Amino acid sequence: MSELVALKHEFERIENIIVVDWGVSNVCNYRCSYCPPDTHKGDCKFVPIEDILAFSNRVVDHYKKKLGKEIYFLYTGGEVTLYKDFITLIKAQHEAGNKIGISSNGSREVEFWKEAKHYLQHVSLSYHSEFTNIDHFIDVINEIKDTSYVHVNIMMHPDHFQQCIDAAYRIYEETDEITIDLQVITKNFQEPYDYSDEQRQKMLDVSKELNSKLKLHRERIGYRGLMKLVYDDGSERLIKGGEVITEKLHSWTGWKCNVGLELLVIDMQGNIKRSWCGDAPVIGNIKDEVLEFPTEPHVCKKEWCTGGVTDTMVTKYKK
């Protein structure tokens, strides 16, 4: 039987993109049962816009000017669209020539999105079965889909499984110009919920069905895409990041991982890390005068990757 020896991007150019995944606050208007309290209890207020822009310039100096990488700022939360300076921030980054994406629950009013969409290359919207108003969610998608690249994640709560399946189909039917995934959720961002084999297979089947008939009418140039499983016999298989986890292929103990080179994480306290999994030491804080950014891959020490889809969608290879 062939052995897995690498996880790569479908397209080589994506390996030269670093995603700066920045959790700017834990202020959130949802209280999803599967999210740790630290992600929504509101004790980490939004980072001042001056600090965000100042550190962004340091990232550009290292990764773009020194390493020749393309930089993609991905702002998350909490719920990042609650930030009072959100429009000012994304407009400033846009005018500086930086590419911007966000991860959002899509709950802000449609009028807000009418302005924000002009500065956002990519919007990842998450459907949360415990809180999302699906009518509003669909209205938001249809407002921004022709300006920003829109991806929808259906967070598959096992207790609301059929509701999530129904939502996926409805969103597909009533929108276009989106990609869509059914995502395994984890308890406090650690271990996946105990899905039945039937549920796991259903997620794979529905995701495959919907993505086989996407209604895309314009070229999408994204910062991430499909991943490629590479085996020691030379064979390869394309796979989505979320499916790597669904199929339980996310064990890379002893492998080299390009976190810190393709991904930089900034948490809600301003701490700078290679990844969300926490396996590598903290690099520093955005307010530190002296910082040493990574220049080499990290060797994974964990039995299973706990960094979710974000950490999964980074090049990894067996030593």
DRENDO-1510 file (C-alpha; in Angstrom, 1 decimal, always signed):
<recs>
REC; n; res; u; v; w
REC; 1; MET; +0.0; +0.0; +0.0 .
REC; 2; SER; +1.4; +3.4; -0.9 .
REC; 3; GLU; +2.4; +5.8; +1.8 .
REC; 4; LEU; +1.5; +9.5; +2.1 .
REC; 5; VAL; +4.7; +11.6; +1.9 .
REC; 6; ALA; +3.5; +15.2; +1.3 .
REC; 7; LEU; +0.6; +17.5; +1.3 .
REC; 8; LYS; +0.9; +20.3; -1.2 .
REC; 9; HIS; -1.1; +23.0; -2.9 .
REC; 10; GLU; -2.7; +22.1; -6.2 .
REC; 11; PHE; -1.0; +25.2; -7.7 .
REC; 12; GLU; +2.7; +25.9; -6.9 .
REC; 13; ARG; +2.1; +29.7; -6.9 .
REC; 14; ILE; +0.0; +29.4; -3.7 .
REC; 15; GLU; +3.1; +28.2; -1.8 .
REC; 16; ASN; +4.5; +31.7; -2.3 .
REC; 17; ILE; +1.5; +33.3; -0.5 .
REC; 18; ILE; +1.6; +33.9; +3.2 .
REC; 19; VAL; -1.7; +34.3; +4.9 .
REC; 20; VAL; -1.6; +36.6; +7.9 .
REC; 21; ASP; -4.5; +35.3; +9.9 .
REC; 22; TRP; -5.3; +38.0; +12.5 .
REC; 23; GLY; -7.8; +37.5; +15.3 .
REC; 24; VAL; -8.4; +41.2; +16.1 .
REC; 25; SER; -10.8; +40.7; +19.0 .
REC; 26; ASN; -12.9; +38.1; +20.8 .
REC; 27; VAL; -16.0; +40.4; +20.6 .
REC; 28; CYS; -18.7; +38.4; +19.0 .
REC; 29; ASN; -22.5; +38.5; +18.8 .
REC; 30; TYR; -22.8; +34.7; +18.7 .
REC; 31; ARG; -22.2; +32.2; +21.4 .
REC; 32; CYS; -21.8; +29.0; +19.5 .
REC; 33; SER; -21.6; +25.9; +21.8 .
REC; 34; TYR; -18.6; +24.5; +20.0 .
REC; 35; CYS; -16.5; +27.7; +20.2 .
REC; 36; PRO; -14.3; +28.2; +23.3 .
REC; 37; PRO; -15.5; +31.0; +25.6 .
REC; 38; ASP; -12.2; +32.8; +24.8 .
REC; 39; THR; -13.4; +33.4; +21.2 .
REC; 40; HIS; -16.6; +35.4; +22.2 .
REC; 41; LYS; -16.4; +36.6; +25.8 .
REC; 42; GLY; -15.4; +40.1; +24.8 .
REC; 43; ASP; -12.5; +40.7; +27.2 .
REC; 44; CYS; -10.0; +41.3; +24.4 .
REC; 45; LYS; -11.0; +44.5; +22.8 .
REC; 46; PHE; -10.3; +45.4; +19.3 .
REC; 47; VAL; -6.7; +46.2; +18.4 .
REC; 48; PRO; -6.2; +50.0; +17.7 .
REC; 49; ILE; -6.1; +50.6; +14.0 .
REC; 50; GLU; -2.7; +52.3; +14.3 .
REC; 51; ASP; -1.2; +49.2; +15.8 .
REC; 52; ILE; -2.6; +47.0; +13.0 .
REC; 53; LEU; -1.3; +49.2; +10.2 .
REC; 54; ALA; +2.2; +49.6; +11.9 .
REC; 55; PHE; +2.7; +45.8; +12.3 .
REC; 56; SER; +1.3; +45.2; +8.8 .
REC; 57; ASN; +4.2; +47.3; +7.5 .
REC; 58; ARG; +6.7; +45.1; +9.4 .
REC; 59; VAL; +5.1; +42.0; +7.8 .
REC; 60; VAL; +5.5; +43.6; +4.4 .
REC; 61; ASP; +9.2; +44.4; +5.0 .
REC; 62; HIS; +10.0; +40.8; +5.9 .
REC; 63; TYR; +7.8; +38.6; +3.8 .
REC; 64; LYS; +7.4; +40.7; +0.7 .
REC; 65; LYS; +10.5; +42.8; +0.5 .
REC; 66; LYS; +13.0; +40.2; +1.9 .
REC; 67; LEU; +11.4; +36.8; +0.9 .
REC; 68; GLY; +9.5; +37.9; -2.2 .
REC; 69; LYS; +6.2; +36.5; -0.9 .
REC; 70; GLU; +2.7; +37.7; -1.7 .
REC; 71; ILE; +0.9; +38.7; +1.4 .
REC; 72; TYR; -2.8; +38.2; +2.2 .
REC; 73; PHE; -4.3; +39.7; +5.3 .
REC; 74; LEU; -7.1; +37.6; +6.7 .
REC; 75; TYR; -9.0; +39.3; +9.6 .
REC; 76; THR; -11.0; +37.2; +11.9 .
REC; 77; GLY; -12.5; +37.4; +15.4 .
REC; 78; GLY; -14.7; +37.1; +17.4 .
REC; 79; GLU; -16.7; +38.8; +14.7 .
REC; 80; VAL; -14.4; +41.2; +12.9 .
REC; 81; THR; -17.2; +43.2; +11.3 .
REC; 82; LEU; -18.2; +44.6; +14.7 .
REC; 83; TYR; -14.9; +46.6; +14.8 .
REC; 84; LYS; -15.8; +50.3; +14.7 .
REC; 85; ASP; -12.8; +51.0; +12.5 .
REC; 86; PHE; -13.4; +48.1; +10.2 .
REC; 87; ILE; -14.2; +50.0; +7.0 .
REC; 88; THR; -11.3; +52.5; +7.7 .
REC; 89; LEU; -8.9; +49.5; +8.1 .
REC; 90; ILE; -9.8; +47.6; +5.0 .
REC; 91; LYS; -9.9; +50.8; +2.9 .
REC; 92; ALA; -6.4; +51.7; +4.2 .
REC; 93; GLN; -5.0; +48.2; +3.4 .
REC; 94; HIS; -6.6; +48.3; +0.0 .
REC; 95; GLU; -5.1; +51.6; -0.8 .
REC; 96; ALA; -1.7; +50.3; +0.3 .
REC; 97; GLY; -2.0; +47.6; -2.3 .
REC; 98; ASN; -2.5; +44.7; +0.2 .
REC; 99; LYS; -5.0; +41.9; -0.4 .
REC; 100; ILE; -7.6; +41.5; +2.2 .
REC; 101; GLY; -10.0; +38.7; +3.2 .
REC; 102; ILE; -12.2; +38.2; +6.3 .
REC; 103; SER; -13.9; +35.4; +8.1 .
REC; 104; SER; -17.4; +36.4; +9.3 .
REC; 105; ASN; -20.7; +35.1; +10.4 .
REC; 106; GLY; -22.4; +37.5; +8.0 .
REC; 107; SER; -24.7; +39.0; +10.6 .
REC; 108; ARG; -24.1; +42.7; +9.8 .
REC; 109; GLU; -26.8; +44.5; +8.0 .
REC; 110; VAL; -26.8; +44.4; +4.2 .
REC; 111; GLU; -26.1; +48.2; +4.0 .
REC; 112; PHE; -22.8; +47.6; +5.8 .
REC; 113; TRP; -21.8; +45.0; +3.2 .
REC; 114; LYS; -22.6; +47.4; +0.3 .
REC; 115; GLU; -19.7; +49.5; +1.4 .
REC; 116; ALA; -17.3; +46.9; +2.7 .
REC; 117; LYS; -17.4; +44.7; -0.5 .
REC; 118; HIS; -15.4; +47.2; -2.5 .
REC; 119; TYR; -12.3; +46.6; -0.4 .
REC; 120; LEU; -12.5; +42.8; +0.1 .
REC; 121; GLN; -11.0; +40.3; -2.2 .
REC; 122; HIS; -12.3; +37.4; -0.3 .
REC; 123; VAL; -15.1; +36.8; +2.2 .
REC; 124; SER; -15.5; +33.5; +4.0 .
REC; 125; LEU; -19.0; +33.3; +5.6 .
REC; 126; SER; -19.8; +30.7; +8.2 .
REC; 127; TYR; -23.3; +29.3; +8.7 .
REC; 128; HIS; -23.9; +28.5; +12.4 .
REC; 129; SER; -27.0; +26.5; +12.9 .
REC; 130; GLU; -27.6; +27.8; +16.5 .
REC; 131; PHE; -27.8; +31.5; +15.4 .
REC; 132; THR; -27.7; +32.2; +11.7 .
REC; 133; ASN; -30.8; +33.7; +10.1 .
REC; 134; ILE; -30.6; +32.0; +6.8 .
REC; 135; ASP; -32.8; +34.5; +4.9 .
REC; 136; HIS; -30.4; +37.3; +5.9 .
REC; 137; PHE; -27.4; +35.1; +5.3 .
REC; 138; ILE; -28.5; +34.6; +1.7 .
REC; 139; ASP; -29.2; +38.3; +1.2 .
REC; 140; VAL; -25.7; +39.1; +2.3 .
REC; 141; ILE; -24.2; +36.6; -0.1 .
REC; 142; ASN; -26.2; +38.0; -3.0 .
REC; 143; GLU; -25.1; +41.5; -2.1 .
REC; 144; ILE; -21.3; +40.8; -2.2 .
REC; 145; LYS; -20.9; +37.8; -4.6 .
REC; 146; ASP; -20.2; +39.8; -7.7 .
REC; 147; THR; -17.5; +42.0; -6.1 .
REC; 148; SER; -15.7; +39.7; -3.6 .
REC; 149; TYR; -14.9; +36.0; -3.9 .
REC; 150; VAL; -17.3; +34.3; -1.5 .
REC; 151; HIS; -16.8; +31.0; +0.2 .
REC; 152; VAL; -19.4; +29.5; +2.6 .
REC; 153; ASN; -18.6; +27.1; +5.4 .
REC; 154; ILE; -21.5; +25.1; +6.8 .
REC; 155; MET; -20.4; +24.3; +10.4 .
REC; 156; MET; -21.8; +20.8; +10.7 .
REC; 157; HIS; -23.3; +20.6; +14.3 .
REC; 158; PRO; -24.0; +16.9; +14.8 .
REC; 159; ASP; -27.2; +17.8; +16.9 .
REC; 160; HIS; -28.5; +20.0; +14.0 .
REC; 161; PHE; -27.2; +17.8; +11.2 .
REC; 162; GLN; -30.2; +17.8; +8.9 .
REC; 163; GLN; -30.7; +21.5; +9.4 .
REC; 164; CYS; -27.2; +22.1; +8.2 .
REC; 165; ILE; -27.6; +19.8; +5.2 .
REC; 166; ASP; -30.8; +21.7; +4.3 .
REC; 167; ALA; -29.1; +25.0; +4.7 .
REC; 168; ALA; -26.3; +23.9; +2.4 .
REC; 169; TYR; -28.8; +23.0; -0.4 .
REC; 170; ARG; -30.8; +26.2; +0.1 .
REC; 171; ILE; -27.8; +28.4; +0.0 .
REC; 172; TYR; -26.6; +26.7; -3.2 .
REC; 173; GLU; -30.0; +27.0; -4.9 .
REC; 174; GLU; -30.6; +30.7; -4.0 .
REC; 175; THR; -27.1; +32.1; -4.8 .
REC; 176; ASP; -24.4; +31.8; -7.4 .
REC; 177; GLU; -20.7; +32.7; -7.6 .
REC; 178; ILE; -19.8; +30.9; -4.4 .
REC; 179; THR; -17.9; +27.9; -3.3 .
REC; 180; ILE; -19.2; +25.9; -0.4 .
REC; 181; ASP; -17.9; +23.4; +2.1 .
REC; 182; LEU; -19.4; +21.3; +4.9 .
REC; 183; GLN; -17.0; +21.6; +7.8 .
REC; 184; VAL; -16.3; +19.2; +10.7 .
REC; 185; ILE; -16.5; +21.1; +13.9 .
REC; 186; THR; -14.3; +20.5; +17.0 .
REC; 187; LYS; -14.9; +20.8; +20.7 .
REC; 188; ASN; -13.1; +24.0; +21.8 .
REC; 189; PHE; -11.0; +23.8; +18.6 .
REC; 190; GLN; -9.4; +20.6; +19.8 .
REC; 191; GLU; -11.0; +17.2; +19.1 .
REC; 192; PRO; -13.7; +16.7; +16.4 .
REC; 193; TYR; -17.2; +15.8; +17.6 .
REC; 194; ASP; -18.2; +12.2; +17.5 .
REC; 195; TYR; -19.8; +12.0; +14.1 .
REC; 196; SER; -21.3; +8.7; +13.0 .
REC; 197; ASP; -19.8; +7.0; +10.0 .
REC; 198; GLU; -23.0; +7.8; +8.2 .
REC; 199; GLN; -22.7; +11.5; +9.0 .
REC; 200; ARG; -19.1; +11.7; +7.8 .
REC; 201; GLN; -20.0; +10.0; +4.6 .
REC; 202; LYS; -23.0; +12.3; +4.1 .
REC; 203; MET; -20.8; +15.3; +4.5 .
REC; 204; LEU; -18.4; +14.1; +1.9 .
REC; 205; ASP; -21.2; +13.1; -0.5 .
REC; 206; VAL; -23.1; +16.4; -0.2 .
REC; 207; SER; -19.9; +18.5; -0.5 .
REC; 208; LYS; -18.9; +16.5; -3.6 .
REC; 209; GLU; -22.3; +16.9; -5.1 .
REC; 210; LEU; -22.5; +20.7; -4.6 .
REC; 211; ASN; -19.0; +21.3; -5.8 .
REC; 212; SER; -19.5; +19.3; -8.9 .
REC; 213; LYS; -22.1; +21.8; -10.1 .
REC; 214; LEU; -20.8; +25.2; -8.8 .
REC; 215; LYS; -22.4; +28.2; -10.6 .
REC; 216; LEU; -19.2; +30.2; -11.2 .
REC; 217; HIS; -19.1; +32.7; -14.1 .
REC; 218; ARG; -15.9; +34.6; -13.4 .
REC; 219; GLU; -12.3; +33.5; -12.8 .
REC; 220; ARG; -11.4; +33.1; -9.2 .
REC; 221; ILE; -7.8; +33.8; -8.1 .
REC; 222; GLY; -7.7; +32.9; -4.5 .
REC; 223; TYR; -5.1; +32.7; -1.8 .
REC; 224; ARG; -5.9; +29.0; -1.1 .
REC; 225; GLY; -7.5; +26.2; -3.1 .
REC; 226; LEU; -7.4; +22.5; -3.3 .
REC; 227; MET; -4.7; +20.5; -1.6 .
REC; 228; LYS; -2.8; +17.6; -3.2 .
REC; 229; LEU; -2.0; +14.4; -1.4 .
REC; 230; VAL; +1.3; +13.0; -2.7 .
REC; 231; TYR; +2.3; +9.3; -2.2 .
REC; 232; ASP; +5.6; +7.5; -2.3 .
REC; 233; ASP; +4.7; +5.7; -5.5 .
REC; 234; GLY; +4.3; +9.0; -7.3 .
REC; 235; SER; +0.5; +9.0; -7.3 .
REC; 236; GLU; -1.5; +12.1; -6.3 .
REC; 237; ARG; -5.0; +13.0; -5.2 .
REC; 238; LEU; -6.7; +16.4; -5.0 .
REC; 239; ILE; -8.6; +17.0; -1.8 .
REC; 240; LYS; -10.2; +19.9; +0.1 .
REC; 241; GLY; -8.6; +21.1; +3.3 .
REC; 242; GLY; -11.7; +20.2; +5.3 .
REC; 243; GLU; -11.9; +16.7; +3.7 .
REC; 244; VAL; -8.3; +16.0; +5.0 .
REC; 245; ILE; -9.8; +16.3; +8.5 .
REC; 246; THR; -13.0; +14.5; +7.7 .
REC; 247; GLU; -11.0; +11.5; +6.3 .
REC; 248; LYS; -8.8; +11.6; +9.4 .
REC; 249; LEU; -5.6; +12.2; +7.3 .
REC; 250; HIS; -4.4; +15.1; +9.6 .
REC; 251; SER; -1.6; +13.3; +11.5 .
REC; 252; TRP; +1.9; +14.6; +10.6 .
REC; 253; THR; +4.1; +13.9; +13.6 .
REC; 254; GLY; +7.7; +14.5; +12.6 .
REC; 255; TRP; +6.8; +16.1; +9.3 .
REC; 256; LYS; +8.1; +19.5; +8.2 .
REC; 257; CYS; +5.3; +22.0; +8.0 .
REC; 258; ASN; +5.5; +25.4; +6.3 .
REC; 259; VAL; +3.6; +27.3; +9.1 .
REC; 260; GLY; +5.4; +30.6; +9.6 .
REC; 261; LEU; +6.3; +30.6; +5.9 .
REC; 262; GLU; +2.8; +30.2; +4.4 .
REC; 263; LEU; +0.8; +31.1; +7.5 .
REC; 264; LEU; +1.3; +33.7; +10.3 .
REC; 265; VAL; -1.2; +33.8; +13.1 .
REC; 266; ILE; -1.8; +36.8; +15.4 .
REC; 267; ASP; -4.1; +36.1; +18.3 .
REC; 268; MET; -6.4; +38.4; +20.2 .
REC; 269; GLN; -3.6; +39.5; +22.6 .
REC; 270; GLY; -1.3; +40.5; +19.7 .
REC; 271; ASN; +0.9; +37.4; +20.1 .
REC; 272; ILE; +2.5; +36.3; +16.9 .
REC; 273; LYS; +2.6; +32.5; +16.1 .
REC; 274; ARG; +3.3; +30.2; +13.2 .
REC; 275; SER; +0.0; +28.5; +13.5 .
REC; 276; TRP; -3.3; +28.0; +15.4 .
REC; 277; CYS; -2.2; +24.6; +16.7 .
REC; 278; GLY; +0.3; +26.1; +19.2 .
REC; 279; ASP; +2.9; +23.5; +18.5 .
REC; 280; ALA; +5.7; +26.0; +17.7 .
REC; 281; PRO; +6.9; +28.6; +20.2 .
REC; 282; VAL; +5.4; +32.1; +20.2 .
REC; 283; ILE; +7.4; +34.4; +17.9 .
REC; 284; GLY; +6.6; +37.6; +19.9 .
REC; 285; ASN; +4.0; +40.3; +20.1 .
REC; 286; ILE; +3.0; +43.0; +17.6 .
REC; 287; LYS; +4.3; +45.7; +20.0 .
REC; 288; ASP; +7.8; +44.1; +20.4 .
REC; 289; GLU; +10.5; +46.3; +19.0 .
REC; 290; VAL; +12.7; +43.3; +18.0 .
REC; 291; LEU; +11.1; +40.3; +16.2 .
REC; 292; GLU; +12.7; +37.3; +14.4 .
REC; 293; PHE; +10.3; +36.1; +11.8 .
REC; 294; PRO; +10.6; +32.4; +10.6 .
REC; 295; THR; +12.7; +31.5; +7.6 .
REC; 296; GLU; +12.5; +27.7; +7.9 .
REC; 297; PRO; +9.7; +25.1; +8.2 .
REC; 298; HIS; +8.5; +23.8; +11.6 .
REC; 299; VAL; +8.8; +20.1; +12.5 .
REC; 300; CYS; +5.5; +18.9; +13.9 .
REC; 301; LYS; +5.4; +17.2; +17.3 .
REC; 302; LYS; +1.7; +16.6; +17.7 .
REC; 303; GLU; -0.1; +13.3; +17.0 .
REC; 304; TRP; -3.0; +15.1; +15.4 .
REC; 305; CYS; -3.2; +18.6; +13.9 .
REC; 306; THR; -5.5; +20.7; +16.0 .
REC; 307; GLY; -5.3; +23.9; +14.0 .
REC; 308; GLY; -8.3; +23.2; +11.8 .
REC; 309; VAL; -8.6; +23.9; +8.1 .
REC; 310; THR; -6.4; +26.9; +8.3 .
REC; 311; ASP; -3.3; +25.0; +9.5 .
REC; 312; THR; -4.2; +22.0; +7.3 .
REC; 313; MET; -4.0; +24.2; +4.1 .
REC; 314; VAL; -0.2; +24.6; +4.4 .
REC; 315; THR; +2.5; +22.6; +2.6 .
REC; 316; LYS; +3.8; +19.6; +4.7 .
REC; 317; TYR; +6.2; +16.9; +3.8 .
REC; 318; LYS; +7.7; +13.9; +5.5 .
REC; 319; LYS; +11.3; +14.3; +6.6 .
</recs>
